[in-house]
Amino acid sequence: MKQGELEWLNVKLFTTMKWSKYFKNTYEQKATMMVIGVLLLLFYRFMSNSLFSQMAQPPFLFTENEMVYRFLQSLNIPQFIAGNSFFSALVDLLLFLFPILFLLTRQLFYVRALTVLLLLYFFTFNMVTGHHYHGWIGAILITLPFWTKNEHRFDFLWRGVRYYWLMIFASAALWKIMRSSAFYEPQLSNILLAQQADLLLQHAANWRAEIIHYLIQNQSISHKIFLLNIMLQLSFFVGFFTTKFDRVLFGLTFIFVVSNYFVMGILSAELLVLNLVFLFPIETEFGEEKFL
């Protein structure tokens, strides 16, 4: 082997070892936090009486038009699990067991099986309730990078989840701007009037009802809050160009979720599991990568 080829090989081995060391350290941390996050979400669903075994064996499922829903219904899988007390309890047990086994063994089978069960739960729950709840998609997506232990594939999937989390906020802002609702002063007041009618009628003395009533009556103030919300969502565009503000975006997601609950009555806390992508800097063998 020539001297130049030997020097190139030594450099290649060194950079590979450095990347592998970083990958090993962060993979363990990410895997642990992912498992904890998924288990907390499952426990929340259990306390909300929303898991498979708590669906009370529904007599029918709502028919959906999307192809995936129709495909699952044609296979009779959601109907069978939700309508069978033994199998629904078994699947619930596996939902809790698979992440724990993955944490203890790091075997890819368990996290892949967990993703499949989470996805099945997502579709079944939506068919039972007759409504598309999007919050559970966070638990599904955060497991996907752990389907591989190859650092380059893992990094590719981790970045993909990060871009999806950014796009949720950025696209929401663009939707409001492109539809011109951002420039319509009564927009938020009208939304609150339509969505919070039950709260205003049945719990008029509630402190949240008083806030909603104030915002409906004061359109200029509610519109300013609406614009602040759009500006917050637009700020996530910076994440497509650099990672150095990820910790700031991490905090902004909590501000959005809390304010969205108090103003709109919408609880998006389940999506916060995707915040894991903001906690770890994206790095290469040459150091921290600030600009993607």
CORJOHU-V281511 format. One line per field, one symbol per residue. phi: phi as a letter, one per 30 degrees, with the letter a starting at -180 (. if undefined). psi: psi as a letter, one per 40 degrees, with the letter a starting at -180 (. if undefined). A space follows every 50 residues. Layout:
# CORJOHU-V281511
phi=???
psi=???
This chain:
# CORJOHU-V281511
phi=.ddddddddddddddddddddddddddddddddddddddddddddddchb dedcdhhedacddccddddddddddiddddddccdddddddedddddddd ddddciddedddddeddddddedddddddibdccddddddddddeddbcd dddddddddddddddddedddddddddddiddccededdddddddcdddd dcbddddddddddddddcddddddddddddddddddddddcacdcdddde ddddddddddddccicccdddddddedcdcddbbdcjdcdcd
psi=hidddddddddddddddddddddddddddddddddddddddddddddefe ideeefghdiihhididdddddddefddddddehdddddddddddddddd dddddfhdddddddddddddddddddddefihhededddddedddeeieh ddddddddddddddddddddddddddddeeddehdedddddddddfdddd ddfdeidddddddddddgddddddddddddddddeeddeedieeeddddd dddddddddddddeehhfddeedeedeeehihiaeeahhdh.
